[in-house]
Amino acid sequence: MSRHRNIRSLEEEDYYDDEDDYYDDYDDGDGGYYDDDDYYVQQQKEKERKAKEEAAKKAKANQLKQQEIQREKQKALEEEKRKKSKQQQQKLPVKKKNQSQSSNNSGGISIVSNKKSSIPPGLSVEANKECSNGNGNSNSNGNNSREQPSQEIPQIPPTILRHLRSNTLRQHLSLVILGHVDTGKSTLTGRLLLQLKHVSSRLLTKYQKASSQIGKSSFALAWFTDEDESERERGVTIDVGTKFARLDNCDLTLLDAPGHRDFVPSMISGAASADCGLLVVAATTGEFEAGFAGGEDGGGVGNGFENYSNGRMGGQTREHIVLSRGLGVNQMVVAINKLDASEPPWSKDRFEHIQSMVLPFLLANNFKPKQVRFVPVSGLTGVNVARDCREDEEGWNALKSWYDGPTLIEALDSFNPPKREFEKPMRLIVTDVSSEGKNVTVRGRVVQGFIRSSDAVMVFPVGDEASVMRIERGKAAREESSPYSFAAAPSSKSNEGNEKSSLDVEDIPEIQNCALAGDTVEVTLSGIDAMRLSPGCVICHRHPTLRPHVKRRFQAKLVVMDRLAVPIIRGSQMLFHMHSIDVPAVLNKLLESTNRASGVTRSNPRVLPGGSSATVEITVNERLVLEEYNECRSLGRFVLRRGGDTVAVGLIDKVLS
């Protein structure tokens, strides 16, 4: 009762004291209280301010975009003026070399005529002292400072040109080693390097011990080219191995291609970089039939494609011959390997039987008889690889009882040098890329033209510019030198006391920092990101008239394989192989087909049967560097494959826009 009486006795003012203190906390100082509407007003003002800032940014971005569009239009107009000026220059009369052409007040163009030569004006030795700019004005008057020396057409140095015309330079050939899997290609290549003193016997002993530990003691010689751990463990070549050898008459770049059918794209990359081939055939009973015939009957050559299993070629020997010929290899040495393991050993009948099977197939694929040579060898023991290899004296005596032909090294040294296209615009096909600090090192082959240090180049299809910092040629190293040395190795025969019939690169100072058509080189580039480069890129000179086409569609001439698992129709999807690239492609149109047996030609056929030649239109999924075969042979050859089988080989006839 007392507690309730105390509550009743509370006065009203005392009862609300605490509530008054609560509201005092929200007093704004003017006797009023906080209003929620003020908060929303401030938020609205903040939103309006941000909206104005965004609008200002967009307006500025639009302004910059319009300025960029104007600059692009201006560049297009300037380019159009340059083209018109160039056309006008070509129409001007050419005066004799002894006469000087006077320039007008606006800066005329000096024109000097060249004598008749295989070198076109763009790559002539006579360099124009006054290079005209896009407006037709000469750079010598100093009015145009935008023209850079890198935009000048590169000129072949006179000293190099003199040696090229007189054929005094030492020849350099690229040799691809072909054949079915397990025919001993890598072992034979290792034996070649050992006999030519390009690798040491100490290294061979090391490989013999290491290979014995994993149960592959017979693969020691193959480890000279199969340097990847997975290749050594599996005993199968996966990627193309590159080595260099030096013979009496030429230098060789050895390209050890894989023989397994799963790695045919790598084999195509090696064959596309080769001038000549070494076909390795196993002479042991069953191995030759599995690699060459592929059919259950094991015989029949005919046109070369009768022996299939469900429309497939059984062995890779036939396919390697077809692909190598379609990719430009026109000289072949056939090494009949493992003849020491035949029944009986070093059998003459077995050698002649294999020769009678392989030779007609080579001739059917347009190899000439003078360009084919058969050599019996044993890569494991070295018999008939070189005359100074006497590890198996009994095998030598058995072979020499019926064979008196050349050794393998002598046969390889008898290749005819191919014609090099130095006068055409430079094309370097990249096969490997590696980073080196801020610079990028690419490895590849110069298929035509020439390249020098300090040249300004462009990389296609990406279109990035770069500068050449350094050029290094691959050279065979001496046995006693470092494995990273590029010093020239001695030849297989001593030439002491004899006059040199050809000059090495080291003998000509002007060519040491230069790479010519046919050279396999490592080029260090600056000013380009390594992520922009990949195998299959093409490097060319920066001048606009020397750049290749980057397109997706072209017209081509095909040679279809004799037997197909699935016929070729319009819209057929294929895999397009060219040097180091493979991309999907579609046959858009079948324009014409010719039966090679009967010679009957049909226009707009519905299907391309096996054993026919055709003219088709193809579209690839990516923009690639494509050139007509007449302009650049290496960029005009290709292979079409489908489902792991080779369907056709072809030549680019016309690049379409």
C-alpha positions as CSV (number, residue, x, y, z in Angstrom):
1,M,0.0,0.0,0.0
2,S,2.8,2.4,0.8
3,R,4.4,1.9,-2.6
4,H,1.1,2.7,-4.4
5,R,0.5,5.7,-2.2
6,N,4.0,7.1,-3.1
7,I,3.2,6.7,-6.9
8,R,-0.1,8.5,-6.4
9,S,1.6,11.3,-4.6
10,L,4.0,12.0,-7.6
11,E,3.5,15.3,-9.2
12,E,2.9,15.5,-13.0
13,E,5.9,17.6,-13.7
14,D,8.2,15.2,-11.9
15,Y,6.6,12.3,-13.8
16,Y,7.7,13.8,-17.3
17,D,11.1,14.9,-16.3
18,D,12.9,11.9,-17.8
19,E,10.9,12.2,-21.1
20,D,11.9,15.9,-21.4
21,D,15.6,14.9,-21.0
22,Y,15.2,12.3,-23.8
23,Y,13.9,14.9,-26.3
24,D,16.5,17.4,-25.2
25,D,19.1,15.2,-26.9
26,Y,17.5,16.0,-30.3
27,D,17.3,19.7,-29.8
28,D,18.9,21.5,-32.8
29,G,19.8,24.5,-30.7
30,D,17.1,26.7,-32.1
31,G,14.3,25.3,-29.8
32,G,13.2,22.9,-32.6
33,Y,13.7,19.2,-33.1
34,Y,15.3,17.1,-35.9
35,D,13.2,16.7,-39.1
36,D,13.5,13.6,-41.4
37,D,12.7,15.7,-44.4
38,D,16.1,17.5,-44.2
39,Y,17.9,14.2,-44.5
40,Y,16.1,13.3,-47.7
41,V,16.7,16.7,-49.2
42,Q,20.5,16.3,-48.6
43,Q,20.4,12.9,-50.3
44,Q,18.6,14.3,-53.3
45,K,21.2,17.1,-53.7
46,E,24.0,14.5,-53.5
47,K,22.4,12.5,-56.3
48,E,22.0,15.5,-58.5
49,R,25.6,16.4,-58.0
50,K,26.8,12.9,-59.0
51,A,24.5,12.9,-62.0
52,K,26.0,16.2,-63.2
53,E,29.5,14.8,-62.8
54,E,28.6,11.6,-64.8
55,A,27.0,13.7,-67.5
56,A,30.2,15.8,-67.7
57,K,32.3,12.7,-68.0
58,K,30.2,11.3,-70.8
59,A,30.3,14.5,-72.7
60,K,34.0,14.6,-72.4
61,A,34.3,11.0,-73.6
62,N,32.0,11.7,-76.6
63,Q,34.2,14.7,-77.4
64,L,37.3,12.5,-77.3
65,K,35.6,9.9,-79.5
66,Q,34.6,12.5,-82.1
67,Q,38.2,13.7,-82.1
68,E,39.5,10.2,-82.6
69,I,37.0,9.7,-85.5
70,Q,38.2,12.9,-87.1
71,R,41.8,11.8,-86.8
72,E,41.0,8.4,-88.4
73,K,39.2,10.2,-91.3
74,Q,42.3,12.5,-91.7
75,K,44.5,9.4,-91.8
76,A,42.3,7.8,-94.4
77,L,42.5,11.0,-96.5
78,E,46.3,11.1,-96.2
79,E,46.5,7.4,-97.1
80,E,44.4,8.1,-100.2
81,K,46.6,11.0,-101.2
82,R,49.7,8.7,-100.8
83,K,48.1,6.1,-103.1
84,K,47.3,8.7,-105.7
85,S,50.8,10.1,-105.4
86,K,52.3,6.7,-105.8
87,Q,50.2,6.0,-108.9
88,Q,51.3,9.3,-110.4
89,Q,54.9,8.4,-109.7
90,Q,54.6,5.1,-111.5
91,K,53.3,6.9,-114.6
92,L,56.3,9.3,-114.7
93,P,58.8,8.5,-117.5
94,V,62.0,6.8,-116.4
95,K,65.2,8.4,-117.6
96,K,68.6,6.8,-118.1
97,K,70.9,6.2,-115.2
98,N,73.4,8.8,-116.3
99,Q,70.8,11.5,-116.6
100,S,69.8,13.5,-113.6
101,Q,66.2,14.6,-113.2
102,S,65.7,18.1,-111.9
103,S,63.2,18.7,-109.1
104,N,60.7,21.5,-109.2
105,N,60.1,24.1,-106.6
106,S,57.7,21.9,-104.6
107,G,60.2,19.1,-104.3
108,G,60.4,16.7,-107.2
109,I,61.0,13.0,-107.1
110,S,64.3,11.6,-108.3
111,I,63.9,8.4,-110.4
112,V,66.8,6.2,-111.3
113,S,66.3,3.2,-113.6
114,N,67.9,-0.1,-112.7
115,K,69.4,-2.6,-115.1
116,K,67.5,-5.7,-116.0
117,S,67.8,-8.2,-113.1
118,S,65.8,-10.7,-111.2
119,I,65.8,-8.3,-108.3
120,P,62.6,-6.1,-108.4
121,P,62.9,-2.3,-107.9
122,G,61.7,-2.6,-104.3
123,L,64.7,-4.8,-103.4
124,S,67.4,-3.4,-105.8
125,V,70.8,-2.4,-104.7
126,E,70.4,1.1,-106.0
127,A,68.8,3.0,-103.2
128,N,67.0,6.2,-103.9
129,K,68.7,9.0,-102.2
130,E,65.4,11.0,-102.0
131,C,62.5,8.9,-100.6
132,S,59.2,10.5,-101.4
133,N,56.6,11.0,-98.7
134,G,52.9,10.4,-99.0
135,N,52.3,13.9,-100.4
136,G,54.8,13.5,-103.2
137,N,57.4,15.8,-101.6
138,S,61.0,14.8,-101.0
139,N,62.3,14.3,-97.5
140,S,65.4,16.1,-98.4
141,N,63.7,19.5,-98.3
142,G,62.9,19.0,-94.6
143,N,59.2,19.9,-95.0
144,N,57.9,16.5,-93.8
145,S,59.4,15.3,-90.5
146,R,56.9,12.4,-90.1
147,E,58.6,10.1,-92.6
148,Q,60.8,7.7,-90.7
149,P,63.8,5.7,-92.0
150,S,62.1,2.5,-91.0
151,Q,59.4,3.1,-93.7
152,E,62.0,2.9,-96.4
153,I,62.1,-0.2,-98.6
154,P,65.0,-2.4,-97.3
155,Q,67.9,-2.9,-99.8
156,I,70.1,-6.0,-100.2
157,P,73.7,-5.0,-99.4
158,P,75.8,-5.1,-102.7
159,T,78.3,-7.5,-101.2
160,I,75.7,-10.1,-100.3
161,L,74.0,-9.7,-103.6
162,R,77.2,-10.3,-105.4
163,H,77.8,-13.6,-103.6
164,L,74.2,-14.6,-104.1
165,R,74.5,-14.2,-107.9
166,S,77.8,-16.0,-108.1
167,N,76.7,-18.9,-105.8
168,T,79.8,-18.6,-103.7
169,L,77.9,-18.9,-100.3
170,R,77.8,-22.3,-98.6
171,Q,74.4,-24.0,-99.1
172,H,72.0,-24.5,-96.2
173,L,69.3,-27.2,-96.4
174,S,66.5,-28.2,-94.1
175,L,66.1,-32.0,-93.9
176,V,63.0,-33.6,-92.3
177,I,63.2,-37.2,-91.1
178,L,60.0,-39.1,-91.9
179,G,58.7,-42.6,-91.4
180,H,56.3,-44.8,-89.4
181,V,56.5,-45.0,-85.6
182,D,59.4,-47.2,-84.2
183,T,61.3,-47.3,-87.5
184,G,64.4,-45.9,-85.7
185,K,64.3,-42.3,-86.9
186,S,65.6,-40.7,-83.7
187,T,68.2,-43.4,-83.2
188,L,69.5,-42.9,-86.8
189,T,69.5,-39.1,-86.3
190,G,71.6,-39.5,-83.1
191,R,74.0,-41.8,-85.0
192,L,74.4,-39.2,-87.7
193,L,75.3,-36.5,-85.1
194,L,77.7,-38.9,-83.4
195,Q,79.5,-39.8,-86.6
196,L,79.8,-36.1,-87.6
197,K,81.4,-35.3,-84.2
198,H,78.6,-32.9,-83.3
199,V,77.9,-34.7,-80.0
200,S,80.5,-36.3,-77.6
201,S,80.9,-39.9,-76.8
202,R,81.0,-38.9,-73.1
203,L,77.4,-37.6,-73.5
204,L,76.4,-40.9,-75.1
205,T,77.8,-42.9,-72.2
206,K,75.8,-40.7,-69.8
207,Y,72.6,-41.4,-71.8
208,Q,73.4,-45.1,-72.0
209,K,73.5,-45.3,-68.2
210,A,70.4,-43.2,-67.7
211,S,68.4,-45.1,-70.3
212,S,69.4,-48.5,-68.8
213,Q,68.0,-47.4,-65.5
214,I,64.5,-47.0,-66.9
215,G,64.7,-50.2,-69.1
216,K,65.3,-48.4,-72.4
217,S,69.0,-49.0,-73.1
218,S,68.5,-49.1,-76.9
219,F,67.1,-45.5,-76.8
220,A,70.4,-43.8,-75.8
221,L,71.1,-42.5,-79.3
222,A,67.5,-41.2,-79.7
223,W,68.0,-39.1,-76.6
224,F,70.2,-36.7,-78.6
225,T,67.0,-35.4,-80.3
226,D,64.3,-36.5,-77.9
227,E,65.2,-34.1,-75.1
228,D,61.8,-33.9,-73.4
229,E,61.3,-36.1,-70.3
230,S,57.9,-37.4,-71.5
231,E,59.5,-38.4,-74.9
232,R,62.2,-40.3,-73.1
233,E,59.9,-42.1,-70.8
234,R,57.5,-43.2,-73.5
235,G,60.1,-43.8,-76.1
236,V,58.1,-41.9,-78.7
237,T,58.9,-38.6,-80.4
238,I,56.1,-36.1,-79.8
239,D,57.4,-32.8,-81.1
240,V,59.8,-31.9,-83.9
241,G,63.4,-32.0,-82.7
242,T,65.8,-29.6,-84.3
243,K,69.6,-30.2,-84.7
244,F,72.3,-28.9,-86.9
245,A,74.9,-30.8,-89.0
246,R,77.7,-29.9,-91.2
247,L,78.7,-31.9,-94.3
248,D,81.3,-31.4,-97.0
249,N,79.1,-29.5,-99.4
250,C,76.3,-28.1,-97.3
251,D,75.0,-27.4,-93.8
252,L,71.9,-29.3,-92.7
253,T,69.1,-28.4,-90.3
254,L,67.8,-31.8,-89.1
255,L,64.1,-31.9,-88.3
256,D,63.2,-35.1,-86.5
257,A,59.4,-35.5,-87.0
258,P,57.2,-37.7,-85.0
259,G,55.9,-40.9,-86.6
260,H,52.8,-41.7,-84.5
261,R,49.5,-40.9,-86.2
262,D,48.4,-38.8,-83.2
263,F,51.2,-36.3,-83.9
264,V,50.7,-35.8,-87.6
265,P,50.2,-32.0,-87.1
266,S,53.7,-31.8,-85.7
267,M,55.0,-33.7,-88.6
268,I,53.2,-31.3,-91.0
269,S,55.0,-28.4,-89.2
270,G,58.4,-30.1,-89.8
271,A,57.7,-31.0,-93.4
272,A,56.5,-27.5,-94.2
273,S,60.0,-26.2,-93.1
274,A,62.0,-28.7,-95.1
275,D,63.7,-28.6,-98.5
276,C,64.4,-32.4,-98.7
277,G,63.5,-35.5,-96.8
278,L,65.0,-38.7,-95.2
279,L,62.4,-41.5,-95.2
280,V,63.3,-44.2,-92.7
281,V,61.8,-47.6,-93.4
282,A,62.2,-50.6,-91.1
283,A,63.4,-53.8,-92.8
284,T,62.3,-56.2,-90.1
285,T,59.6,-58.7,-91.0
286,G,56.2,-57.2,-90.2
287,E,57.3,-53.7,-89.4
288,F,57.6,-52.6,-93.0
289,E,54.3,-54.1,-93.9
290,A,52.6,-52.4,-91.0
291,G,54.1,-49.1,-91.8
292,F,53.7,-49.1,-95.6
293,A,51.0,-51.5,-96.8
294,G,48.5,-51.2,-93.9
295,G,46.1,-53.7,-95.4
296,E,45.3,-57.3,-94.4
297,D,46.7,-58.6,-97.7
298,G,50.0,-56.7,-97.1
299,G,50.6,-56.0,-100.8
300,G,49.5,-53.9,-103.7
301,V,51.0,-50.6,-104.6
302,G,49.0,-49.4,-107.6
303,N,48.0,-45.8,-107.1
304,G,49.1,-46.1,-103.5
305,F,45.9,-46.0,-101.5
306,E,44.2,-49.4,-102.0
307,N,45.2,-50.8,-98.6
308,Y,42.9,-49.2,-96.1
309,S,41.1,-50.4,-93.1
310,N,37.7,-48.7,-92.9
311,G,38.9,-45.9,-95.2
312,R,42.0,-45.2,-93.2
313,M,45.7,-45.5,-94.2
314,G,47.1,-48.2,-91.9
315,G,50.7,-47.0,-91.7
316,Q,52.2,-43.5,-91.7
317,T,54.9,-44.2,-94.3
318,R,52.4,-43.6,-97.2
319,E,50.8,-40.6,-95.5
320,H,54.2,-39.0,-94.8
321,I,55.2,-39.4,-98.4
322,V,52.0,-37.8,-99.6
323,L,52.2,-34.9,-97.1
324,S,55.9,-34.2,-97.6
325,R,55.5,-34.0,-101.4
326,G,52.4,-31.7,-101.0
327,L,54.3,-29.4,-98.7
328,G,57.2,-28.9,-101.0
329,V,59.7,-31.7,-100.4
330,N,61.0,-32.8,-103.8
331,Q,64.2,-34.8,-102.9
332,M,64.2,-37.9,-100.9
333,V,66.7,-40.4,-99.5
334,V,65.1,-43.7,-98.3
335,A,67.1,-45.3,-95.5
336,I,66.2,-49.0,-95.2
337,N,67.0,-49.3,-91.5
338,K,67.3,-52.4,-89.2
339,L,68.5,-54.5,-92.1
340,D,70.8,-56.2,-89.6
341,A,67.7,-57.6,-87.9
342,S,66.1,-59.0,-91.1
343,E,65.9,-62.7,-91.9
344,P,68.7,-63.4,-92.9
345,P,70.7,-60.4,-91.7
346,W,71.7,-57.9,-94.4
347,S,69.5,-59.7,-96.9
348,K,69.8,-58.3,-100.5
349,D,66.4,-59.8,-101.4
350,R,64.7,-58.0,-98.5
351,F,66.4,-54.7,-99.6
352,E,65.3,-55.1,-103.2
353,H,61.7,-56.1,-102.2
354,I,61.3,-53.0,-100.1
355,Q,62.7,-50.8,-102.9
356,S,60.3,-52.4,-105.4
357,M,57.4,-51.5,-103.1
358,V,58.4,-47.9,-102.1
359,L,59.8,-46.6,-105.4
360,P,56.6,-46.8,-107.5
361,F,54.7,-45.0,-104.7
362,L,57.2,-42.2,-104.7
363,L,57.1,-41.9,-108.5
364,A,53.2,-41.9,-108.3
365,N,53.5,-38.8,-106.0
366,N,55.6,-36.8,-108.5
367,F,59.1,-37.6,-107.1
368,K,61.5,-37.9,-110.0
369,P,63.7,-41.0,-110.2
370,K,66.9,-38.9,-110.1
371,Q,65.7,-37.3,-106.9
372,V,65.3,-40.6,-105.0
373,R,68.0,-42.8,-103.5
374,F,67.9,-46.0,-101.4
375,V,70.5,-46.7,-98.8
376,P,70.8,-49.7,-96.5
377,V,71.8,-48.8,-92.9
378,S,71.7,-49.8,-89.3
379,G,71.2,-46.8,-87.0
380,L,72.0,-48.8,-83.9
381,T,75.3,-50.2,-85.0
382,G,76.2,-47.5,-87.5
383,V,76.8,-49.8,-90.5
384,N,76.9,-47.7,-93.7
385,V,76.1,-44.5,-91.9
386,A,79.7,-43.3,-92.3
387,R,82.7,-45.2,-93.6
388,D,84.7,-44.6,-90.5
389,C,82.1,-46.3,-88.3
390,R,83.4,-49.8,-87.6
391,E,81.6,-51.0,-84.5
392,D,80.1,-53.9,-86.4
393,E,82.8,-55.2,-88.7
394,E,80.9,-58.4,-89.5
395,G,77.9,-56.4,-90.6
396,W,80.0,-54.3,-92.9
397,N,81.5,-57.3,-94.5
398,A,78.0,-58.9,-95.1
399,L,76.7,-55.7,-96.6
400,K,79.7,-55.0,-98.9
401,S,79.3,-58.4,-100.4
402,W,76.4,-57.1,-102.5
403,Y,76.2,-53.3,-102.0
404,D,78.8,-50.8,-103.3
405,G,76.7,-47.6,-103.2
406,P,77.2,-44.5,-101.1
407,T,76.9,-44.3,-97.3
408,L,74.0,-42.3,-95.7
409,I,76.1,-39.2,-95.1
410,E,77.4,-39.3,-98.7
411,A,73.8,-39.6,-100.0
412,L,72.7,-36.7,-97.9
413,D,75.6,-34.6,-99.1
414,S,74.5,-35.1,-102.7
415,F,71.3,-33.1,-102.5
416,N,70.8,-30.4,-105.1
417,P,70.5,-26.9,-103.6
418,P,67.0,-25.5,-104.1
419,K,66.3,-22.2,-105.7
420,R,66.0,-19.4,-103.0
421,E,63.8,-16.4,-103.5
422,F,65.9,-13.6,-102.1
423,E,64.3,-11.0,-104.3
424,K,60.8,-11.3,-102.9
425,P,59.4,-9.6,-99.7
426,M,60.7,-11.1,-96.5
427,R,58.6,-13.7,-94.8
428,L,59.8,-15.3,-91.5
429,I,57.5,-18.0,-90.1
430,V,57.7,-18.3,-86.3
431,T,57.9,-21.8,-84.8
432,D,58.8,-21.0,-81.2
433,V,58.6,-18.0,-78.9
434,S,60.4,-17.3,-75.6
435,S,60.8,-14.2,-73.4
436,E,64.2,-12.7,-72.7
437,G,63.8,-9.8,-70.2
438,K,62.1,-7.0,-71.9
439,N,62.8,-8.5,-75.3
440,V,61.2,-11.5,-77.1
441,T,63.2,-14.2,-78.9
442,V,61.4,-16.0,-81.8
443,R,62.7,-19.0,-83.6
444,G,61.7,-19.7,-87.2
445,R,62.7,-20.0,-90.8
446,V,63.1,-17.2,-93.4
447,V,61.2,-18.7,-96.3
448,Q,62.0,-15.8,-98.7
449,G,63.6,-12.4,-98.7
450,F,66.2,-11.3,-96.1
451,I,66.2,-9.7,-92.7
452,R,68.9,-7.6,-90.9
453,S,69.5,-6.3,-87.4
454,S,67.9,-2.9,-86.7
455,D,65.1,-3.6,-89.3
456,A,61.7,-2.4,-88.4
457,V,59.3,-5.3,-88.8
458,M,55.6,-6.1,-88.3
459,V,54.1,-9.3,-86.9
460,F,51.0,-10.7,-88.5
461,P,48.1,-11.5,-88.1
462,V,48.2,-9.3,-84.9
463,G,49.7,-6.3,-86.8
464,D,52.1,-5.2,-84.0
465,E,55.3,-3.4,-84.8
466,A,58.8,-4.4,-83.5
467,S,62.5,-3.8,-84.0
468,V,65.1,-6.5,-84.7
469,M,67.8,-6.4,-82.0
470,R,69.8,-9.5,-82.8
471,I,69.9,-12.4,-85.3
472,E,71.6,-15.7,-84.5
473,R,71.9,-18.6,-86.9
474,G,71.8,-22.2,-85.8
475,K,75.1,-23.9,-86.3
476,A,76.4,-27.3,-85.6
477,A,78.6,-27.3,-82.5
478,R,82.0,-29.0,-82.2
479,E,82.3,-32.0,-80.0
480,E,84.6,-30.2,-77.6
481,S,82.6,-27.0,-77.5
482,S,79.7,-25.9,-75.3
483,P,76.3,-27.3,-76.2
484,Y,75.2,-23.6,-76.6
485,S,77.9,-22.7,-79.0
486,F,77.1,-21.8,-82.6
487,A,80.6,-22.4,-83.9
488,A,81.0,-24.2,-87.1
489,A,81.9,-27.9,-86.8
490,P,84.4,-29.6,-89.0
491,S,83.0,-31.4,-92.0
492,S,83.0,-35.2,-92.4
493,K,86.1,-35.0,-94.6
494,S,89.2,-33.0,-94.1
495,N,89.7,-30.2,-96.6
496,E,93.1,-29.1,-95.3
497,G,95.3,-27.8,-98.1
498,N,92.4,-27.5,-100.5
499,E,90.9,-24.2,-101.7
500,K,87.5,-23.4,-100.4
501,S,84.7,-23.8,-103.0
502,S,82.2,-21.9,-100.9
503,L,82.3,-19.2,-98.3
504,D,80.9,-19.5,-94.8
505,V,78.9,-16.8,-93.1
506,E,81.8,-16.0,-90.8
507,D,83.9,-15.1,-93.9
508,I,81.6,-12.2,-94.9
509,P,81.1,-9.5,-92.3
510,E,78.1,-8.0,-94.0
511,I,76.1,-11.2,-93.7
512,Q,76.8,-12.0,-90.0
513,N,73.9,-9.8,-88.8
514,C,71.7,-10.8,-91.7
515,A,69.5,-13.8,-92.4
516,L,68.6,-14.9,-95.9
517,A,65.9,-17.2,-97.4
518,G,66.4,-20.7,-96.3
519,D,68.1,-19.9,-92.9
520,T,66.8,-21.2,-89.6
521,V,67.4,-18.4,-87.1
522,E,66.6,-17.0,-83.7
523,V,65.6,-13.3,-83.9
524,T,65.4,-11.1,-80.8
525,L,62.6,-8.5,-81.0
526,S,62.0,-5.4,-78.9
527,G,59.0,-3.2,-78.6
528,I,56.4,-6.0,-78.6
529,D,54.7,-8.1,-75.9
530,A,55.5,-11.8,-75.8
531,M,51.8,-12.6,-75.3
532,R,51.1,-11.2,-78.7
533,L,53.4,-13.7,-80.4
534,S,52.7,-17.4,-81.0
535,P,53.9,-20.2,-83.3
536,G,52.4,-19.6,-86.8
537,C,52.9,-15.8,-86.8
538,V,54.6,-14.3,-89.8
539,I,57.2,-11.5,-89.6
540,C,57.6,-9.2,-92.5
541,H,59.1,-5.8,-93.2
542,R,57.2,-2.7,-92.1
543,H,56.8,-1.0,-95.5
544,P,53.2,-1.0,-96.6
545,T,54.0,-2.5,-100.0
546,L,55.8,-5.5,-98.4
547,R,53.1,-6.7,-96.1
548,P,51.1,-10.0,-96.7
549,H,47.4,-10.5,-96.9
550,V,45.5,-11.3,-93.7
551,K,42.2,-12.9,-94.8
552,R,39.8,-15.7,-94.0
553,R,38.5,-16.7,-97.5
554,F,40.4,-18.0,-100.5
555,Q,40.2,-20.1,-103.7
556,A,42.4,-23.1,-103.9
557,K,43.2,-26.1,-106.0
558,L,43.0,-29.5,-104.2
559,V,44.3,-33.0,-104.7
560,V,41.9,-35.3,-103.0
561,M,43.2,-38.6,-101.5
562,D,42.4,-41.7,-103.5
563,R,40.0,-43.2,-100.9
564,L,37.9,-41.3,-98.4
565,A,35.9,-42.6,-95.4
566,V,33.4,-39.7,-95.9
567,P,32.9,-37.9,-99.2
568,I,33.6,-34.2,-99.5
569,I,30.5,-32.1,-100.2
570,R,29.7,-28.4,-100.0
571,G,29.7,-27.2,-96.4
572,S,32.1,-30.0,-95.2
573,Q,34.0,-29.0,-92.1
574,M,37.8,-29.7,-92.1
575,L,40.9,-28.9,-90.1
576,F,43.1,-26.5,-92.0
577,H,46.9,-27.1,-91.5
578,M,49.5,-24.6,-92.7
579,H,53.1,-24.7,-91.3
580,S,52.6,-24.4,-87.5
581,I,48.9,-23.6,-87.3
582,D,45.7,-25.6,-87.5
583,V,42.3,-24.0,-87.5
584,P,38.8,-25.1,-88.4
585,A,37.6,-24.4,-92.0
586,V,34.6,-24.9,-94.2
587,L,34.4,-25.6,-97.9
588,N,31.9,-23.0,-99.1
589,K,31.9,-23.8,-102.8
590,L,32.9,-26.7,-105.1
591,L,33.7,-24.9,-108.3
592,E,35.2,-27.6,-110.5
593,S,36.4,-31.2,-110.2
594,T,38.5,-33.4,-112.5
595,N,38.9,-37.1,-112.3
596,R,42.6,-37.8,-112.5
597,A,42.2,-41.2,-114.0
598,S,39.8,-40.3,-116.9
599,G,40.4,-36.6,-117.2
600,V,36.7,-35.8,-117.1
601,T,36.0,-32.3,-115.8
602,R,32.7,-31.2,-114.2
603,S,31.6,-27.7,-113.2
604,N,29.9,-27.1,-109.8
605,P,30.0,-30.7,-108.7
606,R,27.9,-31.9,-105.8
607,V,30.6,-34.1,-104.3
608,L,34.3,-34.6,-104.6
609,P,35.2,-38.3,-105.0
610,G,38.5,-39.8,-104.0
611,G,41.3,-39.6,-106.6
612,S,40.1,-36.3,-108.0
613,S,41.5,-32.7,-108.4
614,A,39.2,-29.8,-107.6
615,T,38.9,-26.0,-107.4
616,V,37.1,-25.0,-104.3
617,E,36.5,-21.9,-102.1
618,I,37.4,-22.3,-98.4
619,T,36.7,-20.1,-95.4
620,V,38.8,-20.5,-92.2
621,N,37.5,-19.5,-88.7
622,E,40.3,-17.0,-88.0
623,R,42.1,-14.3,-90.0
624,L,45.4,-15.8,-91.2
625,V,48.3,-14.8,-93.2
626,L,47.4,-16.2,-96.6
627,E,49.3,-15.6,-99.9
628,E,48.9,-17.0,-103.4
629,Y,51.3,-19.9,-104.2
630,N,53.0,-17.8,-106.9
631,E,53.7,-15.1,-104.4
632,C,55.0,-17.2,-101.5
633,R,55.1,-21.0,-101.7
634,S,55.4,-21.6,-98.0
635,L,52.3,-19.5,-97.3
636,G,50.4,-21.0,-100.3
637,R,50.5,-24.7,-99.4
638,F,48.1,-26.3,-96.9
639,V,46.7,-29.7,-95.8
640,L,43.0,-30.5,-95.0
641,R,42.4,-33.2,-92.4
642,R,39.2,-34.6,-90.9
643,G,38.7,-37.1,-88.1
644,G,42.5,-37.8,-87.9
645,D,42.8,-38.6,-91.6
646,T,44.4,-36.6,-94.3
647,V,41.7,-35.6,-96.8
648,A,43.5,-33.4,-99.3
649,V,46.5,-31.2,-100.0
650,G,46.2,-28.0,-101.8
651,L,47.6,-24.7,-103.1
652,I,46.1,-21.2,-102.7
653,D,45.2,-19.9,-106.1
654,K,43.5,-16.6,-105.1
655,V,43.0,-14.7,-101.8
656,L,39.5,-13.4,-101.6
657,S,38.3,-10.3,-99.6
